[in-house]
């Protein structure tokens, strides 16, 4: 587990890989057959691979989501909703990510390993009627790192739910993609303005190294506080030492 204490506040991170499935991402998948912008999704595969390896190297649990539907269509949006946008029509012409099919599986390049955790979901949010929250609580995770597709739909919906459930958020900007570029950019802005941090993979590497240095080094109290000051300023954060009203202490 990647866990540390910052001035009496515990940080424990986990990675969530959202919907990197054949139906959405792969050539020959449902979205590809529908003419959706799947090349944008495939472009982020190498960066997600790097991100997964990075997180595992720090001992973070990795959670994969797979969005599925039943072959019977019992869980289709049209079974529930009346006021559906016309743009949903194209996506109903062929079955998408039917449970138990190749289409619904995570792409081969990112296949979950035995130590990973698979979350099956029926709607956009990774938290709606799934085990994810329970699993995060079991691990003691309070900071969730997001990557995957689609940035403005399932990723953003999951981020909003995570935030409102009390989790802190980090979105890796070049490890997520949207079929519509303007939607992607809007989500990045929303996350930065309202929900947490969004940053590139390289900046996340830098962040982890900075946190790990604070965790590992035996600093004098004054130096420890200076490290925290630098970290808070570097990432544009509110100073949690003030609003959480916790006692100031060294890392030793």
QUIMO-V732998 format. One record per pair of residues at least 4 apart in sequence whose ideal C-beta (glycine too) atoms are under 8 Angstrom apart, sorted by the first residue. I is the first residue (numbers start at 1). J is the second residue. D is the distance in whole Angstrom. If there is no record, write none. Layout:
BEGIN
i & j & d
I & J & D
I & J & D
END
This chain:
BEGIN
i & j & d
1 & 12 & 6
1 & 59 & 5
1 & 60 & 7
1 & 61 & 8
1 & 139 & 7
1 & 140 & 8
2 & 12 & 7
2 & 13 & 5
2 & 55 & 8
2 & 58 & 4
2 & 59 & 5
2 & 60 & 5
2 & 208 & 8
2 & 212 & 8
3 & 10 & 7
3 & 11 & 7
3 & 12 & 4
3 & 13 & 8
3 & 140 & 7
4 & 10 & 8
4 & 11 & 5
4 & 211 & 6
4 & 212 & 8
4 & 214 & 7
4 & 215 & 4
5 & 9 & 7
5 & 10 & 6
5 & 11 & 8
5 & 251 & 7
6 & 10 & 8
6 & 11 & 6
6 & 214 & 7
6 & 228 & 6
6 & 240 & 7
7 & 225 & 8
7 & 228 & 6
7 & 240 & 7
7 & 241 & 5
7 & 246 & 6
7 & 248 & 6
7 & 249 & 6
8 & 244 & 8
8 & 246 & 4
8 & 247 & 6
8 & 248 & 7
8 & 249 & 6
9 & 240 & 6
9 & 241 & 8
9 & 244 & 6
9 & 246 & 6
10 & 140 & 8
10 & 142 & 7
11 & 142 & 7
11 & 143 & 6
11 & 168 & 8
11 & 211 & 7
12 & 139 & 7
12 & 140 & 5
12 & 141 & 5
12 & 142 & 6
12 & 143 & 7
13 & 55 & 8
13 & 58 & 8
13 & 60 & 5
13 & 141 & 7
13 & 143 & 5
13 & 144 & 8
13 & 145 & 6
13 & 170 & 8
14 & 60 & 6
14 & 61 & 5
14 & 62 & 7
14 & 63 & 6
14 & 136 & 6
14 & 139 & 6
14 & 141 & 4
14 & 143 & 8
14 & 144 & 6
14 & 145 & 7
15 & 51 & 7
15 & 52 & 7
15 & 55 & 4
15 & 60 & 5
15 & 61 & 7
15 & 62 & 5
15 & 63 & 7
15 & 144 & 8
15 & 145 & 5
15 & 146 & 8
15 & 147 & 7
16 & 63 & 5
16 & 64 & 8
16 & 65 & 7
16 & 126 & 6
16 & 132 & 8
16 & 144 & 6
16 & 145 & 7
16 & 146 & 5
16 & 147 & 7
16 & 148 & 7
16 & 158 & 7
17 & 48 & 7
17 & 52 & 7
17 & 62 & 7
17 & 63 & 7
17 & 64 & 5
17 & 65 & 7
17 & 106 & 8
17 & 110 & 7
17 & 147 & 6
17 & 148 & 5
18 & 65 & 5
18 & 126 & 6
18 & 146 & 7
18 & 147 & 7
18 & 148 & 3
18 & 149 & 6
18 & 154 & 5
18 & 155 & 5
18 & 158 & 6
18 & 176 & 8
19 & 24 & 6
19 & 65 & 6
19 & 66 & 7
19 & 67 & 5
19 & 148 & 6
19 & 149 & 6
19 & 150 & 7
19 & 154 & 5
20 & 24 & 7
20 & 25 & 6
20 & 41 & 8
20 & 45 & 8
20 & 48 & 7
20 & 64 & 8
20 & 106 & 6
20 & 107 & 6
20 & 110 & 5
20 & 148 & 5
20 & 149 & 7
21 & 25 & 6
21 & 26 & 8
21 & 29 & 7
21 & 66 & 6
21 & 67 & 7
21 & 97 & 6
21 & 103 & 7
21 & 104 & 6
21 & 105 & 6
21 & 106 & 6
21 & 107 & 7
22 & 26 & 4
22 & 28 & 8
22 & 29 & 5
22 & 102 & 6
22 & 103 & 5
22 & 104 & 7
22 & 105 & 6
22 & 106 & 8
22 & 107 & 6
23 & 29 & 5
23 & 30 & 4
23 & 31 & 6
23 & 96 & 5
23 & 97 & 4
23 & 103 & 4
23 & 104 & 6
24 & 29 & 6
24 & 30 & 7
24 & 31 & 5
24 & 38 & 7
24 & 41 & 6
24 & 67 & 8
24 & 97 & 7
24 & 149 & 6
24 & 150 & 7
25 & 29 & 7
25 & 31 & 8
25 & 38 & 6
25 & 41 & 4
25 & 42 & 6
25 & 45 & 7
25 & 107 & 5
25 & 149 & 7
26 & 32 & 7
26 & 38 & 8
26 & 42 & 8
26 & 107 & 5
27 & 32 & 5
27 & 38 & 7
27 & 42 & 8
28 & 32 & 6
28 & 33 & 7
29 & 33 & 7
29 & 38 & 7
29 & 103 & 6
30 & 34 & 6
30 & 94 & 6
30 & 95 & 7
30 & 96 & 4
30 & 97 & 7
30 & 103 & 6
31 & 36 & 4
31 & 38 & 5
31 & 41 & 8
31 & 96 & 7
32 & 36 & 7
32 & 38 & 5
33 & 94 & 6
34 & 90 & 6
34 & 91 & 7
34 & 93 & 7
34 & 94 & 7
35 & 90 & 8
36 & 179 & 6
37 & 41 & 8
37 & 179 & 4
37 & 180 & 7
38 & 42 & 6
38 & 179 & 8
39 & 43 & 6
40 & 44 & 8
40 & 177 & 5
40 & 178 & 7
40 & 179 & 6
40 & 181 & 8
41 & 149 & 5
41 & 150 & 8
41 & 177 & 5
41 & 179 & 8
43 & 177 & 7
44 & 48 & 6
44 & 147 & 8
44 & 149 & 8
44 & 174 & 7
44 & 175 & 6
44 & 176 & 7
44 & 177 & 5
45 & 49 & 6
45 & 107 & 7
45 & 109 & 5
45 & 110 & 7
46 & 50 & 7
47 & 51 & 6
47 & 147 & 8
47 & 172 & 8
47 & 174 & 5
47 & 175 & 5
47 & 201 & 5
48 & 52 & 6
48 & 110 & 6
48 & 147 & 5
48 & 148 & 7
48 & 175 & 5
49 & 53 & 7
49 & 109 & 6
49 & 110 & 7
50 & 54 & 6
50 & 201 & 6
51 & 55 & 6
51 & 145 & 8
51 & 147 & 6
51 & 172 & 6
51 & 175 & 5
51 & 201 & 6
51 & 204 & 8
52 & 56 & 6
52 & 62 & 6
52 & 110 & 7
53 & 57 & 6
54 & 58 & 7
54 & 201 & 8
54 & 204 & 8
54 & 205 & 7
54 & 208 & 7
55 & 60 & 4
55 & 62 & 6
55 & 145 & 7
56 & 60 & 7
56 & 62 & 7
58 & 208 & 6
58 & 212 & 7
60 & 145 & 8
61 & 116 & 8
61 & 117 & 6
61 & 139 & 5
61 & 141 & 7
62 & 112 & 8
62 & 116 & 5
62 & 117 & 7
63 & 116 & 7
63 & 117 & 5
63 & 118 & 8
63 & 119 & 6
63 & 126 & 8
63 & 132 & 6
63 & 135 & 7
63 & 136 & 8
64 & 106 & 6
64 & 110 & 8
64 & 112 & 5
64 & 116 & 6
64 & 117 & 7
64 & 118 & 5
64 & 119 & 7
65 & 118 & 8
65 & 119 & 5
65 & 120 & 8
65 & 121 & 5
65 & 126 & 5
65 & 130 & 8
65 & 132 & 8
65 & 148 & 7
65 & 154 & 8
65 & 158 & 8
66 & 97 & 7
66 & 104 & 6
66 & 105 & 7
66 & 106 & 6
66 & 118 & 7
66 & 119 & 7
66 & 120 & 6
66 & 121 & 7
67 & 97 & 6
67 & 104 & 8
67 & 121 & 5
67 & 122 & 7
67 & 123 & 8
67 & 124 & 8
67 & 154 & 7
68 & 97 & 5
68 & 98 & 7
68 & 99 & 4
68 & 104 & 5
68 & 120 & 6
68 & 121 & 8
68 & 122 & 7
69 & 73 & 7
69 & 75 & 5
69 & 76 & 7
69 & 95 & 7
69 & 96 & 7
69 & 97 & 6
69 & 98 & 6
69 & 99 & 7
69 & 122 & 7
70 & 74 & 5
70 & 75 & 5
70 & 98 & 7
70 & 99 & 6
71 & 95 & 7
71 & 98 & 5
71 & 99 & 7
71 & 100 & 8
73 & 79 & 7
73 & 95 & 8
74 & 79 & 6
75 & 79 & 7
75 & 122 & 5
76 & 80 & 8
76 & 92 & 7
77 & 81 & 5
77 & 84 & 6
77 & 88 & 7
78 & 84 & 7
78 & 92 & 7
84 & 88 & 5
88 & 92 & 7
89 & 93 & 7
91 & 96 & 6
95 & 103 & 8
96 & 103 & 7
97 & 101 & 8
97 & 103 & 5
97 & 104 & 4
98 & 103 & 6
98 & 104 & 6
99 & 104 & 6
99 & 120 & 8
100 & 104 & 7
101 & 105 & 8
106 & 110 & 6
106 & 111 & 6
106 & 112 & 6
107 & 111 & 8
112 & 116 & 4
112 & 117 & 8
112 & 118 & 6
117 & 135 & 6
119 & 126 & 6
119 & 130 & 5
119 & 131 & 7
119 & 132 & 5
119 & 135 & 8
120 & 130 & 7
121 & 125 & 7
121 & 126 & 6
121 & 128 & 7
121 & 129 & 8
121 & 130 & 5
122 & 128 & 7
122 & 129 & 7
123 & 128 & 5
123 & 129 & 8
124 & 128 & 8
124 & 153 & 6
124 & 154 & 5
124 & 157 & 4
124 & 158 & 7
125 & 154 & 7
125 & 157 & 5
125 & 158 & 5
125 & 160 & 8
125 & 161 & 5
126 & 130 & 6
126 & 132 & 5
126 & 154 & 7
126 & 158 & 4
126 & 161 & 7
126 & 162 & 8
127 & 132 & 6
127 & 133 & 6
127 & 158 & 6
127 & 161 & 4
127 & 162 & 7
127 & 165 & 7
128 & 161 & 7
131 & 135 & 6
132 & 136 & 6
133 & 137 & 6
133 & 165 & 6
134 & 138 & 6
135 & 139 & 7
136 & 141 & 4
136 & 144 & 7
136 & 167 & 7
137 & 141 & 8
141 & 167 & 8
142 & 166 & 8
142 & 167 & 6
142 & 168 & 6
143 & 167 & 7
143 & 168 & 4
143 & 169 & 8
143 & 170 & 7
144 & 162 & 5
144 & 167 & 5
144 & 168 & 7
144 & 169 & 6
144 & 170 & 7
145 & 170 & 5
145 & 171 & 8
145 & 172 & 7
145 & 204 & 7
146 & 155 & 6
146 & 158 & 7
146 & 159 & 6
146 & 162 & 8
146 & 169 & 7
146 & 170 & 7
146 & 171 & 5
146 & 172 & 7
146 & 176 & 7
147 & 155 & 8
147 & 171 & 8
147 & 172 & 5
147 & 175 & 4
147 & 176 & 5
148 & 154 & 7
148 & 155 & 6
148 & 175 & 8
148 & 176 & 6
149 & 154 & 7
149 & 155 & 7
149 & 176 & 7
149 & 177 & 6
149 & 178 & 7
150 & 154 & 6
150 & 155 & 7
150 & 177 & 7
150 & 178 & 5
150 & 179 & 6
150 & 183 & 8
151 & 155 & 5
151 & 156 & 6
151 & 176 & 5
151 & 177 & 6
151 & 178 & 4
151 & 183 & 7
151 & 184 & 5
151 & 187 & 5
151 & 188 & 8
152 & 156 & 5
152 & 178 & 5
152 & 180 & 7
152 & 183 & 4
152 & 184 & 6
152 & 186 & 7
152 & 187 & 5
153 & 157 & 6
153 & 178 & 8
154 & 158 & 6
155 & 159 & 6
155 & 171 & 7
155 & 176 & 6
155 & 187 & 7
156 & 160 & 6
156 & 187 & 5
156 & 190 & 7
156 & 191 & 8
157 & 161 & 7
158 & 162 & 6
159 & 163 & 6
159 & 169 & 5
159 & 171 & 6
159 & 191 & 6
159 & 195 & 6
159 & 196 & 8
160 & 164 & 6
160 & 195 & 7
161 & 165 & 6
162 & 167 & 4
162 & 169 & 6
163 & 167 & 7
163 & 169 & 6
163 & 194 & 8
163 & 195 & 5
163 & 196 & 7
168 & 196 & 6
169 & 191 & 7
169 & 195 & 5
169 & 196 & 3
169 & 197 & 7
170 & 196 & 6
170 & 197 & 5
170 & 198 & 7
170 & 199 & 7
170 & 204 & 7
171 & 176 & 6
171 & 187 & 8
171 & 188 & 7
171 & 191 & 5
171 & 196 & 7
171 & 197 & 7
171 & 198 & 4
171 & 199 & 8
172 & 176 & 7
172 & 198 & 8
172 & 199 & 7
172 & 200 & 7
172 & 201 & 6
172 & 204 & 6
173 & 188 & 6
173 & 198 & 5
173 & 199 & 6
173 & 200 & 5
174 & 200 & 5
174 & 201 & 6
175 & 201 & 6
176 & 184 & 7
177 & 184 & 7
178 & 183 & 5
178 & 184 & 4
178 & 187 & 7
179 & 183 & 8
180 & 184 & 7
181 & 185 & 6
182 & 186 & 6
183 & 187 & 7
184 & 188 & 7
185 & 189 & 7
186 & 190 & 6
187 & 191 & 6
188 & 192 & 6
188 & 198 & 5
189 & 193 & 6
190 & 194 & 6
190 & 195 & 7
191 & 195 & 5
191 & 196 & 6
191 & 197 & 7
191 & 198 & 4
192 & 197 & 7
192 & 198 & 5
197 & 235 & 6
197 & 237 & 8
199 & 203 & 4
199 & 204 & 5
199 & 207 & 7
199 & 235 & 8
200 & 204 & 7
201 & 205 & 7
202 & 206 & 7
203 & 207 & 6
204 & 208 & 6
205 & 209 & 6
206 & 210 & 6
207 & 211 & 6
207 & 235 & 7
208 & 212 & 6
209 & 213 & 6
210 & 214 & 7
210 & 231 & 6
210 & 234 & 7
211 & 215 & 6
211 & 231 & 7
212 & 216 & 6
213 & 217 & 6
213 & 227 & 8
214 & 219 & 8
214 & 224 & 7
214 & 227 & 5
214 & 228 & 7
214 & 231 & 7
214 & 251 & 6
215 & 251 & 7
217 & 251 & 7
218 & 251 & 7
218 & 252 & 6
219 & 223 & 4
219 & 224 & 4
219 & 227 & 7
219 & 250 & 7
219 & 251 & 6
219 & 252 & 8
220 & 224 & 7
220 & 250 & 7
221 & 225 & 6
221 & 248 & 8
221 & 249 & 8
221 & 250 & 4
222 & 226 & 7
223 & 227 & 6
224 & 228 & 7
224 & 250 & 5
224 & 251 & 5
225 & 229 & 6
225 & 248 & 7
226 & 230 & 6
227 & 231 & 6
228 & 232 & 6
228 & 241 & 7
229 & 233 & 6
230 & 234 & 6
231 & 235 & 7
231 & 237 & 8
232 & 237 & 5
232 & 238 & 8
232 & 239 & 5
232 & 240 & 8
238 & 242 & 8
238 & 243 & 6
239 & 243 & 7
240 & 244 & 5
240 & 246 & 8
241 & 246 & 7
241 & 248 & 6
END
